[in-house]
């Protein structure tokens, strides 16, 4: 059963942020792999975005551990009512460069909105 975002505790929001950063990093890695052959420069940008998301996740984990301890519950986007649900990358193949760029733009906008709501 999904929970409303407004009903999440700080601990749950932080766990959701960690999970979301990991998912986004993996999506960017998929984008990079899918574009590497035809668009190597764009693929490199997505590899850099993957690394950035991994760093965000690392910092969030440090903060979580400092505040709440070692165990981080698995809370995913699907577990939260009204939260963004993304179609899996493997289901939107073949990925054209315009589709990937648009998806990345949407992802970044959604992430910004998440952090604004969480603040």
Biopython code that builds the backbone (N, CA, C, O; Angstrom):
import numpy as np
from Bio.PDB.StructureBuilder import StructureBuilder

atoms = [
    (1, "UNK", "N", (0.847, -1.181, 0.000)),
    (1, "UNK", "CA", (0.000, 0.000, 0.000)),
    (1, "UNK", "C", (0.891, 1.243, 0.000)),
    (1, "UNK", "O", (1.840, 1.330, 0.779)),
    (2, "UNK", "N", (0.591, 2.179, -0.855)),
    (2, "UNK", "CA", (1.381, 3.394, -0.970)),
    (2, "UNK", "C", (1.014, 4.376, 0.144)),
    (2, "UNK", "O", (-0.101, 4.373, 0.666)),
    (3, "UNK", "N", (1.980, 5.204, 0.483)),
    (3, "UNK", "CA", (1.815, 6.201, 1.530)),
    (3, "UNK", "C", (1.864, 7.583, 0.888)),
    (3, "UNK", "O", (2.602, 7.791, -0.075)),
    (4, "UNK", "N", (1.089, 8.524, 1.408)),
    (4, "UNK", "CA", (1.125, 9.886, 0.903)),
    (4, "UNK", "C", (2.450, 10.553, 1.255)),
    (4, "UNK", "O", (2.982, 10.360, 2.348)),
    (5, "UNK", "N", (2.973, 11.334, 0.323)),
    (5, "UNK", "CA", (4.242, 12.022, 0.558)),
    (5, "UNK", "C", (4.177, 12.877, 1.821)),
    (5, "UNK", "O", (5.124, 12.901, 2.608)),
    (6, "UNK", "N", (3.072, 13.570, 2.014)),
    (6, "UNK", "CA", (2.940, 14.469, 3.163)),
    (6, "UNK", "C", (2.979, 13.721, 4.490)),
    (6, "UNK", "O", (3.208, 14.328, 5.536)),
    (7, "UNK", "N", (2.757, 12.412, 4.457)),
    (7, "UNK", "CA", (2.752, 11.609, 5.677)),
    (7, "UNK", "C", (4.098, 10.948, 5.969)),
    (7, "UNK", "O", (4.238, 10.245, 6.970)),
    (8, "UNK", "N", (5.081, 11.167, 5.108)),
    (8, "UNK", "CA", (6.401, 10.570, 5.320)),
    (8, "UNK", "C", (7.156, 11.307, 6.420)),
    (8, "UNK", "O", (7.064, 12.529, 6.541)),
    (9, "UNK", "N", (7.893, 10.558, 7.209)),
    (9, "UNK", "CA", (8.764, 11.151, 8.225)),
    (9, "UNK", "C", (10.053, 11.640, 7.555)),
    (9, "UNK", "O", (10.314, 11.319, 6.396)),
    (10, "UNK", "N", (10.847, 12.409, 8.283)),
    (10, "UNK", "CA", (12.144, 12.848, 7.748)),
    (10, "UNK", "C", (13.002, 11.647, 7.368)),
    (10, "UNK", "O", (13.670, 11.651, 6.334)),
    (11, "UNK", "N", (12.979, 10.632, 8.202)),
    (11, "UNK", "CA", (13.753, 9.422, 7.946)),
    (11, "UNK", "C", (13.297, 8.759, 6.644)),
    (11, "UNK", "O", (14.125, 8.329, 5.842)),
    (12, "UNK", "N", (12.001, 8.679, 6.440)),
    (12, "UNK", "CA", (11.472, 8.065, 5.220)),
    (12, "UNK", "C", (11.774, 8.906, 3.983)),
    (12, "UNK", "O", (12.076, 8.357, 2.923)),
    (13, "UNK", "N", (11.698, 10.217, 4.105)),
    (13, "UNK", "CA", (12.023, 11.093, 2.972)),
    (13, "UNK", "C", (13.481, 10.935, 2.585)),
    (13, "UNK", "O", (13.807, 10.878, 1.400)),
    (14, "UNK", "N", (14.355, 10.866, 3.569)),
    (14, "UNK", "CA", (15.781, 10.695, 3.283)),
    (14, "UNK", "C", (16.044, 9.332, 2.637)),
    (14, "UNK", "O", (16.847, 9.233, 1.709)),
    (15, "UNK", "N", (15.383, 8.296, 3.115)),
    (15, "UNK", "CA", (15.527, 6.965, 2.504)),
    (15, "UNK", "C", (15.017, 6.977, 1.062)),
    (15, "UNK", "O", (15.627, 6.366, 0.185)),
    (16, "UNK", "N", (13.916, 7.662, 0.816)),
    (16, "UNK", "CA", (13.380, 7.790, -0.540)),
    (16, "UNK", "C", (14.353, 8.549, -1.434)),
    (16, "UNK", "O", (14.541, 8.183, -2.594)),
    (17, "UNK", "N", (14.967, 9.592, -0.910)),
    (17, "UNK", "CA", (15.946, 10.364, -1.688)),
    (17, "UNK", "C", (17.134, 9.489, -2.075)),
    (17, "UNK", "O", (17.615, 9.566, -3.205)),
    (18, "UNK", "N", (17.605, 8.667, -1.156)),
    (18, "UNK", "CA", (18.728, 7.765, -1.438)),
    (18, "UNK", "C", (18.355, 6.802, -2.556)),
    (18, "UNK", "O", (19.115, 6.620, -3.507)),
    (19, "UNK", "N", (17.200, 6.194, -2.440)),
    (19, "UNK", "CA", (16.735, 5.257, -3.462)),
    (19, "UNK", "C", (16.572, 5.946, -4.813)),
    (19, "UNK", "O", (16.937, 5.384, -5.845)),
    (20, "UNK", "N", (16.031, 7.144, -4.809)),
    (20, "UNK", "CA", (15.812, 7.886, -6.053)),
    (20, "UNK", "C", (17.121, 8.259, -6.729)),
    (20, "UNK", "O", (17.229, 8.181, -7.953)),
    (21, "UNK", "N", (18.116, 8.662, -5.950)),
    (21, "UNK", "CA", (19.422, 9.008, -6.526)),
    (21, "UNK", "C", (20.068, 7.778, -7.163)),
    (21, "UNK", "O", (20.682, 7.875, -8.226)),
    (22, "UNK", "N", (19.928, 6.628, -6.514)),
    (22, "UNK", "CA", (20.480, 5.402, -7.094)),
    (22, "UNK", "C", (19.782, 5.064, -8.411)),
    (22, "UNK", "O", (20.434, 4.727, -9.399)),
    (23, "UNK", "N", (18.467, 5.157, -8.413)),
    (23, "UNK", "CA", (17.712, 4.871, -9.633)),
    (23, "UNK", "C", (18.110, 5.815, -10.757)),
    (23, "UNK", "O", (18.327, 5.382, -11.888)),
    (24, "UNK", "N", (18.207, 7.097, -10.450)),
    (24, "UNK", "CA", (18.574, 8.072, -11.477)),
    (24, "UNK", "C", (19.970, 7.800, -12.022)),
    (24, "UNK", "O", (20.192, 7.908, -13.228)),
    (25, "UNK", "N", (20.907, 7.450, -11.157)),
    (25, "UNK", "CA", (22.268, 7.132, -11.617)),
    (25, "UNK", "C", (22.241, 5.950, -12.581)),
    (25, "UNK", "O", (22.919, 5.962, -13.608)),
    (26, "UNK", "N", (21.468, 4.950, -12.251)),
    (26, "UNK", "CA", (21.384, 3.774, -13.127)),
    (26, "UNK", "C", (20.721, 4.108, -14.460)),
    (26, "UNK", "O", (21.115, 3.581, -15.500)),
    (27, "UNK", "N", (19.728, 4.970, -14.432)),
    (27, "UNK", "CA", (19.085, 5.396, -15.681)),
    (27, "UNK", "C", (20.083, 6.152, -16.550)),
    (27, "UNK", "O", (20.162, 5.910, -17.754)),
    (28, "UNK", "N", (20.842, 7.062, -15.953)),
    (28, "UNK", "CA", (21.839, 7.804, -16.730)),
    (28, "UNK", "C", (22.899, 6.866, -17.302)),
    (28, "UNK", "O", (23.370, 7.072, -18.421)),
    (29, "UNK", "N", (23.275, 5.841, -16.546)),
    (29, "UNK", "CA", (24.231, 4.852, -17.062)),
    (29, "UNK", "C", (23.636, 4.110, -18.260)),
    (29, "UNK", "O", (24.333, 3.847, -19.240)),
    (30, "UNK", "N", (22.353, 3.775, -18.180)),
    (30, "UNK", "CA", (21.678, 3.132, -19.316)),
    (30, "UNK", "C", (21.644, 4.054, -20.530)),
    (30, "UNK", "O", (21.874, 3.615, -21.657)),
    (31, "UNK", "N", (21.360, 5.325, -20.296)),
    (31, "UNK", "CA", (21.371, 6.287, -21.401)),
    (31, "UNK", "C", (22.752, 6.330, -22.049)),
    (31, "UNK", "O", (22.872, 6.292, -23.273)),
    (32, "UNK", "N", (23.789, 6.409, -21.222)),
    (32, "UNK", "CA", (25.163, 6.470, -21.749)),
    (32, "UNK", "C", (25.478, 5.236, -22.584)),
    (32, "UNK", "O", (26.040, 5.343, -23.674)),
    (33, "UNK", "N", (25.117, 4.073, -22.074)),
    (33, "UNK", "CA", (25.392, 2.832, -22.808)),
    (33, "UNK", "C", (24.635, 2.793, -24.133)),
    (33, "UNK", "O", (25.169, 2.338, -25.144)),
    (34, "UNK", "N", (23.403, 3.267, -24.126)),
    (34, "UNK", "CA", (22.593, 3.242, -25.332)),
    (34, "UNK", "C", (23.029, 4.232, -26.399)),
    (34, "UNK", "O", (22.750, 4.041, -27.582)),
    (35, "UNK", "N", (23.714, 5.290, -25.979)),
    (35, "UNK", "CA", (24.124, 6.337, -26.920)),
    (35, "UNK", "C", (25.595, 6.275, -27.315)),
    (35, "UNK", "O", (26.027, 6.970, -28.235)),
    (36, "UNK", "N", (26.355, 5.448, -26.622)),
    (36, "UNK", "CA", (27.814, 5.437, -26.782)),
    (36, "UNK", "C", (28.276, 5.273, -28.232)),
    (36, "UNK", "O", (29.177, 5.987, -28.672)),
    (37, "UNK", "N", (27.685, 4.359, -28.968)),
    (37, "UNK", "CA", (28.145, 4.072, -30.333)),
    (37, "UNK", "C", (27.924, 5.243, -31.288)),
    (37, "UNK", "O", (28.806, 5.577, -32.078)),
    (38, "UNK", "N", (26.749, 5.863, -31.215)),
    (38, "UNK", "CA", (26.410, 6.914, -32.174)),
    (38, "UNK", "C", (26.669, 8.332, -31.672)),
    (38, "UNK", "O", (26.894, 9.246, -32.465)),
    (39, "UNK", "N", (26.636, 8.510, -30.360)),
    (39, "UNK", "CA", (26.785, 9.846, -29.772)),
    (39, "UNK", "C", (27.739, 9.790, -28.575)),
    (39, "UNK", "O", (27.303, 9.969, -27.438)),
    (40, "UNK", "N", (29.026, 9.546, -28.811)),
    (40, "UNK", "CA", (29.958, 9.365, -27.696)),
    (40, "UNK", "C", (30.078, 10.583, -26.776)),
    (40, "UNK", "O", (30.244, 10.420, -25.567)),
    (41, "UNK", "N", (30.000, 11.777, -27.313)),
    (41, "UNK", "CA", (30.110, 12.967, -26.462)),
    (41, "UNK", "C", (28.900, 13.081, -25.534)),
    (41, "UNK", "O", (29.047, 13.401, -24.355)),
    (42, "UNK", "N", (27.724, 12.822, -26.060)),
    (42, "UNK", "CA", (26.518, 12.853, -25.231)),
    (42, "UNK", "C", (26.544, 11.716, -24.215)),
    (42, "UNK", "O", (26.130, 11.896, -23.069)),
    (43, "UNK", "N", (27.025, 10.558, -24.626)),
    (43, "UNK", "CA", (27.155, 9.430, -23.697)),
    (43, "UNK", "C", (28.069, 9.803, -22.535)),
    (43, "UNK", "O", (27.792, 9.447, -21.390)),
    (44, "UNK", "N", (29.146, 10.509, -22.816)),
    (44, "UNK", "CA", (30.075, 10.932, -21.765)),
    (44, "UNK", "C", (29.386, 11.883, -20.779)),
    (44, "UNK", "O", (29.620, 11.809, -19.573)),
    (45, "UNK", "N", (28.553, 12.759, -21.292)),
    (45, "UNK", "CA", (27.807, 13.662, -20.408)),
    (45, "UNK", "C", (26.923, 12.856, -19.462)),
    (45, "UNK", "O", (26.832, 13.166, -18.274)),
    (46, "UNK", "N", (26.276, 11.823, -19.988)),
    (46, "UNK", "CA", (25.430, 10.998, -19.129)),
    (46, "UNK", "C", (26.251, 10.194, -18.123)),
    (46, "UNK", "O", (25.780, 9.943, -17.014)),
    (47, "UNK", "N", (27.466, 9.787, -18.484)),
    (47, "UNK", "CA", (28.353, 9.119, -17.513)),
    (47, "UNK", "C", (28.696, 10.087, -16.380)),
    (47, "UNK", "O", (28.738, 9.696, -15.213)),
    (48, "UNK", "N", (28.937, 11.341, -16.728)),
    (48, "UNK", "CA", (29.226, 12.353, -15.710)),
    (48, "UNK", "C", (28.006, 12.608, -14.830)),
    (48, "UNK", "O", (28.135, 12.803, -13.621)),
    (49, "UNK", "N", (26.834, 12.607, -15.434)),
    (49, "UNK", "CA", (25.605, 12.769, -14.651)),
    (49, "UNK", "C", (25.400, 11.581, -13.719)),
    (49, "UNK", "O", (24.940, 11.745, -12.589)),
    (50, "UNK", "N", (25.738, 10.396, -14.189)),
    (50, "UNK", "CA", (25.671, 9.203, -13.333)),
    (50, "UNK", "C", (26.575, 9.375, -12.118)),
    (50, "UNK", "O", (26.168, 9.099, -10.990)),
    (51, "UNK", "N", (27.798, 9.832, -12.352)),
    (51, "UNK", "CA", (28.745, 10.031, -11.252)),
    (51, "UNK", "C", (28.230, 11.083, -10.266)),
    (51, "UNK", "O", (28.403, 10.946, -9.055)),
    (52, "UNK", "N", (27.605, 12.117, -10.787)),
    (52, "UNK", "CA", (27.044, 13.162, -9.923)),
    (52, "UNK", "C", (25.926, 12.601, -9.045)),
    (52, "UNK", "O", (25.862, 12.901, -7.853)),
    (53, "UNK", "N", (25.056, 11.796, -9.627)),
    (53, "UNK", "CA", (23.978, 11.179, -8.846)),
    (53, "UNK", "C", (24.549, 10.233, -7.790)),
    (53, "UNK", "O", (24.045, 10.176, -6.669)),
    (54, "UNK", "N", (25.596, 9.496, -8.146)),
    (54, "UNK", "CA", (26.250, 8.607, -7.177)),
    (54, "UNK", "C", (26.820, 9.401, -6.008)),
    (54, "UNK", "O", (26.747, 8.960, -4.861)),
    (55, "UNK", "N", (27.385, 10.566, -6.295)),
    (55, "UNK", "CA", (27.923, 11.420, -5.229)),
    (55, "UNK", "C", (26.792, 11.950, -4.352)),
    (55, "UNK", "O", (26.923, 11.975, -3.128)),
    (56, "UNK", "N", (25.700, 12.369, -4.950)),
    (56, "UNK", "CA", (24.542, 12.812, -4.161)),
    (56, "UNK", "C", (24.095, 11.685, -3.231)),
    (56, "UNK", "O", (23.848, 11.906, -2.045)),
    (57, "UNK", "N", (23.996, 10.491, -3.776)),
    (57, "UNK", "CA", (23.570, 9.330, -2.989)),
    (57, "UNK", "C", (24.534, 9.072, -1.834)),
    (57, "UNK", "O", (24.105, 8.817, -0.709)),
    (58, "UNK", "N", (25.825, 9.136, -2.111)),
    (58, "UNK", "CA", (26.830, 8.908, -1.069)),
    (58, "UNK", "C", (26.660, 9.909, 0.074)),
    (58, "UNK", "O", (26.702, 9.536, 1.246)),
    (59, "UNK", "N", (26.469, 11.181, -0.277)),
    (59, "UNK", "CA", (26.315, 12.212, 0.753)),
    (59, "UNK", "C", (25.017, 12.024, 1.537)),
    (59, "UNK", "O", (24.982, 12.233, 2.750)),
    (60, "UNK", "N", (23.956, 11.630, 0.843)),
    (60, "UNK", "CA", (22.694, 11.372, 1.536)),
    (60, "UNK", "C", (22.822, 10.191, 2.496)),
    (60, "UNK", "O", (22.273, 10.226, 3.597)),
    (61, "UNK", "N", (23.537, 9.158, 2.091)),
    (61, "UNK", "CA", (23.761, 8.006, 2.969)),
    (61, "UNK", "C", (24.539, 8.432, 4.207)),
    (61, "UNK", "O", (24.207, 8.021, 5.319)),
    (62, "UNK", "N", (25.560, 9.243, 4.026)),
    (62, "UNK", "CA", (26.324, 9.740, 5.180)),
    (62, "UNK", "C", (25.414, 10.489, 6.148)),
    (62, "UNK", "O", (25.477, 10.281, 7.360)),
    (63, "UNK", "N", (24.573, 11.356, 5.606)),
    (63, "UNK", "CA", (23.650, 12.123, 6.448)),
    (63, "UNK", "C", (22.649, 11.196, 7.139)),
    (63, "UNK", "O", (22.358, 11.364, 8.323)),
    (64, "UNK", "N", (22.130, 10.231, 6.405)),
    (64, "UNK", "CA", (21.187, 9.287, 6.989)),
    (64, "UNK", "C", (21.841, 8.551, 8.160)),
    (64, "UNK", "O", (21.264, 8.472, 9.245)),
    (65, "UNK", "N", (23.022, 8.023, 7.946)),
    (65, "UNK", "CA", (23.708, 7.261, 8.998)),
    (65, "UNK", "C", (23.995, 8.128, 10.217)),
    (65, "UNK", "O", (23.875, 7.676, 11.356)),
    (66, "UNK", "N", (24.373, 9.373, 9.969)),
    (66, "UNK", "CA", (24.658, 10.289, 11.072)),
    (66, "UNK", "C", (23.405, 10.515, 11.914)),
    (66, "UNK", "O", (23.478, 10.588, 13.141)),
    (67, "UNK", "N", (22.264, 10.623, 11.253)),
    (67, "UNK", "CA", (21.032, 10.963, 11.960)),
    (67, "UNK", "C", (20.230, 9.762, 12.451)),
    (67, "UNK", "O", (19.605, 9.820, 13.510)),
    (68, "UNK", "N", (20.249, 8.668, 11.678)),
    (68, "UNK", "CA", (19.314, 7.580, 11.974)),
    (68, "UNK", "C", (19.955, 6.206, 12.148)),
    (68, "UNK", "O", (19.260, 5.250, 12.491)),
    (69, "UNK", "N", (21.251, 6.085, 11.922)),
    (69, "UNK", "CA", (21.908, 4.797, 12.076)),
    (69, "UNK", "C", (22.163, 4.104, 10.749)),
    (69, "UNK", "O", (21.977, 4.683, 9.678)),
    (70, "UNK", "N", (22.589, 2.866, 10.842)),
    (70, "UNK", "CA", (23.057, 2.119, 9.672)),
    (70, "UNK", "C", (21.954, 1.608, 8.750)),
    (70, "UNK", "O", (22.107, 1.638, 7.529)),
    (71, "UNK", "N", (20.855, 1.144, 9.317)),
    (71, "UNK", "CA", (19.822, 0.527, 8.475)),
    (71, "UNK", "C", (19.030, 1.588, 7.717)),
    (71, "UNK", "O", (18.429, 2.480, 8.316)),
    (72, "UNK", "N", (19.042, 1.478, 6.399)),
    (72, "UNK", "CA", (18.275, 2.382, 5.542)),
    (72, "UNK", "C", (17.136, 1.567, 4.926)),
    (72, "UNK", "O", (17.385, 0.666, 4.125)),
    (73, "UNK", "N", (15.892, 1.876, 5.292)),
    (73, "UNK", "CA", (14.780, 1.110, 4.724)),
    (73, "UNK", "C", (14.650, 1.371, 3.224)),
    (73, "UNK", "O", (14.945, 2.466, 2.744)),
    (74, "UNK", "N", (14.208, 0.359, 2.500)),
    (74, "UNK", "CA", (13.996, 0.499, 1.066)),
    (74, "UNK", "C", (12.634, 1.145, 0.835)),
    (74, "UNK", "O", (11.590, 0.517, 1.013)),
    (75, "UNK", "N", (12.670, 2.400, 0.439)),
    (75, "UNK", "CA", (11.453, 3.126, 0.082)),
    (75, "UNK", "C", (11.663, 3.628, -1.335)),
    (75, "UNK", "O", (12.600, 4.377, -1.610)),
    (76, "UNK", "N", (10.787, 3.208, -2.223)),
    (76, "UNK", "CA", (10.923, 3.553, -3.637)),
    (76, "UNK", "C", (9.825, 4.519, -4.060)),
    (76, "UNK", "O", (8.839, 4.719, -3.350)),
    (77, "UNK", "N", (10.016, 5.096, -5.207)),
    (77, "UNK", "CA", (9.015, 6.020, -5.751)),
    (77, "UNK", "C", (7.638, 5.365, -5.798)),
    (77, "UNK", "O", (6.628, 6.002, -5.496)),
    (78, "UNK", "N", (7.605, 4.097, -6.176)),
    (78, "UNK", "CA", (6.336, 3.385, -6.303)),
    (78, "UNK", "C", (5.603, 3.252, -4.976)),
    (78, "UNK", "O", (4.401, 2.989, -4.949)),
    (79, "UNK", "N", (6.330, 3.434, -3.870)),
    (79, "UNK", "CA", (5.755, 3.274, -2.542)),
    (79, "UNK", "C", (5.047, 4.534, -2.042)),
    (79, "UNK", "O", (4.447, 4.532, -0.968)),
    (80, "UNK", "N", (5.124, 5.608, -2.830)),
    (80, "UNK", "CA", (4.611, 6.901, -2.379)),
    (80, "UNK", "C", (3.534, 7.398, -3.345)),
    (80, "UNK", "O", (3.787, 7.568, -4.537)),
    (81, "UNK", "N", (2.336, 7.628, -2.818)),
    (81, "UNK", "CA", (1.227, 8.136, -3.640)),
    (81, "UNK", "C", (1.575, 9.510, -4.190)),
    (81, "UNK", "O", (2.087, 10.376, -3.480)),
    (82, "UNK", "N", (1.286, 9.683, -5.467)),
    (82, "UNK", "CA", (1.508, 10.977, -6.091)),
    (82, "UNK", "C", (2.942, 11.239, -6.488)),
    (82, "UNK", "O", (3.248, 12.286, -7.059)),
    (83, "UNK", "N", (3.823, 10.304, -6.193)),
    (83, "UNK", "CA", (5.220, 10.495, -6.561)),
    (83, "UNK", "C", (5.404, 10.046, -7.998)),
    (83, "UNK", "O", (4.648, 9.212, -8.497)),
    (84, "UNK", "N", (6.382, 10.584, -8.643)),
    (84, "UNK", "CA", (6.630, 10.317, -10.056)),
    (84, "UNK", "C", (6.968, 8.849, -10.276)),
    (84, "UNK", "O", (7.803, 8.275, -9.577)),
    (85, "UNK", "N", (6.306, 8.259, -11.254)),
    (85, "UNK", "CA", (6.603, 6.891, -11.661)),
    (85, "UNK", "C", (7.161, 6.946, -13.071)),
    (85, "UNK", "O", (6.504, 7.439, -13.988)),
    (86, "UNK", "N", (8.367, 6.441, -13.242)),
    (86, "UNK", "CA", (9.020, 6.480, -14.543)),
    (86, "UNK", "C", (8.907, 5.142, -15.248)),
    (86, "UNK", "O", (8.982, 4.081, -14.628)),
    (87, "UNK", "N", (8.727, 5.215, -16.542)),
    (87, "UNK", "CA", (8.735, 3.999, -17.346)),
    (87, "UNK", "C", (10.173, 3.491, -17.386)),
    (87, "UNK", "O", (11.092, 4.276, -17.621)),
    (88, "UNK", "N", (10.388, 2.202, -17.163)),
    (88, "UNK", "CA", (11.753, 1.663, -17.191)),
    (88, "UNK", "C", (12.428, 1.920, -18.537)),
    (88, "UNK", "O", (11.802, 1.817, -19.592)),
    (89, "UNK", "N", (13.701, 2.252, -18.479)),
    (89, "UNK", "CA", (14.460, 2.580, -19.683)),
    (89, "UNK", "C", (14.422, 1.433, -20.680)),
    (89, "UNK", "O", (14.294, 1.669, -21.882)),
    (90, "UNK", "N", (14.529, 0.207, -20.210)),
    (90, "UNK", "CA", (14.563, -0.927, -21.128)),
    (90, "UNK", "C", (13.254, -1.076, -21.896)),
    (90, "UNK", "O", (13.202, -1.795, -22.893)),
    (91, "UNK", "N", (12.201, -0.406, -21.443)),
    (91, "UNK", "CA", (10.919, -0.481, -22.138)),
    (91, "UNK", "C", (10.739, 0.634, -23.174)),
    (91, "UNK", "O", (9.762, 0.633, -23.923)),
    (92, "UNK", "N", (11.671, 1.577, -23.215)),
    (92, "UNK", "CA", (11.539, 2.677, -24.171)),
    (92, "UNK", "C", (12.617, 2.617, -25.246)),
    (92, "UNK", "O", (12.967, 3.634, -25.845)),
    (93, "UNK", "N", (13.133, 1.433, -25.484)),
    (93, "UNK", "CA", (14.134, 1.276, -26.540)),
    (93, "UNK", "C", (13.446, 1.093, -27.878)),
    (93, "UNK", "O", (12.328, 0.577, -27.899)),
    (94, "UNK", "N", (14.030, 1.475, -28.977)),
    (94, "UNK", "CA", (15.334, 2.120, -29.057)),
    (94, "UNK", "C", (15.246, 3.567, -28.571)),
    (94, "UNK", "O", (14.231, 4.243, -28.741)),
    (95, "UNK", "N", (16.331, 4.011, -27.969)),
    (95, "UNK", "CA", (16.371, 5.356, -27.424)),
    (95, "UNK", "C", (17.014, 6.299, -28.431)),
    (95, "UNK", "O", (18.212, 6.213, -28.702)),
    (96, "UNK", "N", (16.223, 7.180, -28.971)),
    (96, "UNK", "CA", (16.781, 8.224, -29.810)),
    (96, "UNK", "C", (17.358, 9.318, -28.938)),
    (96, "UNK", "O", (16.969, 9.464, -27.779)),
    (97, "UNK", "N", (18.266, 10.072, -29.474)),
    (97, "UNK", "CA", (18.935, 11.100, -28.677)),
    (97, "UNK", "C", (17.950, 12.137, -28.159)),
    (97, "UNK", "O", (18.096, 12.606, -27.031)),
    (98, "UNK", "N", (16.960, 12.504, -28.948)),
    (98, "UNK", "CA", (15.984, 13.492, -28.488)),
    (98, "UNK", "C", (15.120, 12.950, -27.359)),
    (98, "UNK", "O", (14.786, 13.681, -26.426)),
    (99, "UNK", "N", (14.756, 11.678, -27.437)),
    (99, "UNK", "CA", (13.981, 11.044, -26.369)),
    (99, "UNK", "C", (14.780, 11.024, -25.073)),
    (99, "UNK", "O", (14.249, 11.330, -24.005)),
    (100, "UNK", "N", (16.044, 10.667, -25.166)),
    (100, "UNK", "CA", (16.904, 10.597, -23.983)),
    (100, "UNK", "C", (17.085, 11.983, -23.375)),
    (100, "UNK", "O", (16.971, 12.150, -22.160)),
    (101, "UNK", "N", (17.362, 12.961, -24.200)),
    (101, "UNK", "CA", (17.540, 14.326, -23.682)),
    (101, "UNK", "C", (16.268, 14.816, -22.993)),
    (101, "UNK", "O", (16.330, 15.426, -21.926)),
    (102, "UNK", "N", (15.134, 14.552, -23.598)),
    (102, "UNK", "CA", (13.860, 14.979, -23.001)),
    (102, "UNK", "C", (13.609, 14.246, -21.686)),
    (102, "UNK", "O", (13.158, 14.853, -20.714)),
    (103, "UNK", "N", (13.894, 12.968, -21.651)),
    (103, "UNK", "CA", (13.711, 12.200, -20.421)),
    (103, "UNK", "C", (14.620, 12.728, -19.311)),
    (103, "UNK", "O", (14.192, 12.842, -18.163)),
    (104, "UNK", "N", (15.859, 13.046, -19.643)),
    (104, "UNK", "CA", (16.792, 13.589, -18.650)),
    (104, "UNK", "C", (16.296, 14.932, -18.125)),
    (104, "UNK", "O", (16.397, 15.210, -16.930)),
    (105, "UNK", "N", (15.769, 15.750, -19.002)),
    (105, "UNK", "CA", (15.220, 17.041, -18.591)),
    (105, "UNK", "C", (14.053, 16.849, -17.625)),
    (105, "UNK", "O", (13.961, 17.536, -16.607)),
    (106, "UNK", "N", (13.174, 15.921, -17.946)),
    (106, "UNK", "CA", (12.036, 15.620, -17.073)),
    (106, "UNK", "C", (12.529, 15.110, -15.719)),
    (106, "UNK", "O", (12.027, 15.527, -14.675)),
    (107, "UNK", "N", (13.504, 14.215, -15.738)),
    (107, "UNK", "CA", (14.045, 13.657, -14.496)),
    (107, "UNK", "C", (14.606, 14.752, -13.599)),
    (107, "UNK", "O", (14.336, 14.770, -12.398)),
    (108, "UNK", "N", (15.381, 15.658, -14.169)),
    (108, "UNK", "CA", (15.989, 16.724, -13.376)),
    (108, "UNK", "C", (14.922, 17.655, -12.805)),
    (108, "UNK", "O", (15.040, 18.104, -11.665)),
    (109, "UNK", "N", (13.896, 17.945, -13.577)),
    (109, "UNK", "CA", (12.798, 18.791, -13.091)),
    (109, "UNK", "C", (12.062, 18.101, -11.949)),
    (109, "UNK", "O", (11.763, 18.728, -10.933)),
    (110, "UNK", "N", (11.771, 16.825, -12.110)),
    (110, "UNK", "CA", (11.075, 16.072, -11.067)),
    (110, "UNK", "C", (11.906, 15.987, -9.795)),
    (110, "UNK", "O", (11.371, 16.098, -8.692)),
    (111, "UNK", "N", (13.199, 15.793, -9.943)),
    (111, "UNK", "CA", (14.078, 15.711, -8.775)),
    (111, "UNK", "C", (14.103, 17.042, -8.031)),
    (111, "UNK", "O", (14.040, 17.074, -6.802)),
    (112, "UNK", "N", (14.196, 18.136, -8.779)),
    (112, "UNK", "CA", (14.183, 19.462, -8.154)),
    (112, "UNK", "C", (12.884, 19.653, -7.374)),
    (112, "UNK", "O", (12.912, 20.144, -6.246)),
    (113, "UNK", "N", (11.758, 19.276, -7.953)),
    (113, "UNK", "CA", (10.463, 19.408, -7.274)),
    (113, "UNK", "C", (10.404, 18.555, -6.008)),
    (113, "UNK", "O", (9.852, 18.976, -4.992)),
    (114, "UNK", "N", (10.979, 17.349, -6.079)),
    (114, "UNK", "CA", (11.014, 16.480, -4.903)),
    (114, "UNK", "C", (11.748, 17.166, -3.752)),
    (114, "UNK", "O", (11.252, 17.201, -2.626)),
    (115, "UNK", "N", (12.924, 17.707, -4.038)),
    (115, "UNK", "CA", (13.702, 18.341, -2.976)),
    (115, "UNK", "C", (13.033, 19.617, -2.469)),
    (115, "UNK", "O", (13.167, 19.959, -1.294)),
    (116, "UNK", "N", (12.322, 20.317, -3.335)),
    (116, "UNK", "CA", (11.572, 21.490, -2.883)),
    (116, "UNK", "C", (10.445, 21.075, -1.941)),
    (116, "UNK", "O", (10.214, 21.735, -0.927)),
    (117, "UNK", "N", (9.746, 19.991, -2.263)),
    (117, "UNK", "CA", (8.672, 19.496, -1.392)),
    (117, "UNK", "C", (9.223, 18.984, -0.068)),
    (117, "UNK", "O", (8.598, 19.142, 0.980)),
    (118, "UNK", "N", (10.384, 18.378, -0.128)),
    (118, "UNK", "CA", (10.969, 17.771, 1.071)),
    (118, "UNK", "C", (11.546, 18.813, 2.027)),
    (118, "UNK", "O", (11.694, 18.549, 3.220)),
    (119, "UNK", "N", (11.867, 19.983, 1.510)),
    (119, "UNK", "CA", (12.524, 21.022, 2.334)),
    (119, "UNK", "C", (11.598, 21.586, 3.392)),
    (119, "UNK", "O", (11.998, 22.462, 4.159)),
]
sb = StructureBuilder()
sb.init_structure("model")
sb.init_model(0)
sb.init_chain("A")
sb.init_seg("    ")
for serial, (resi, resn, name, xyz) in enumerate(atoms, 1):
    if name == "N":
        sb.init_residue(resn, " ", resi, " ")
    sb.init_atom(name, np.array(xyz, "f"), 0.0, 1.0, " ", f" {name:<3s}", serial, name[0])
structure = sb.get_structure()
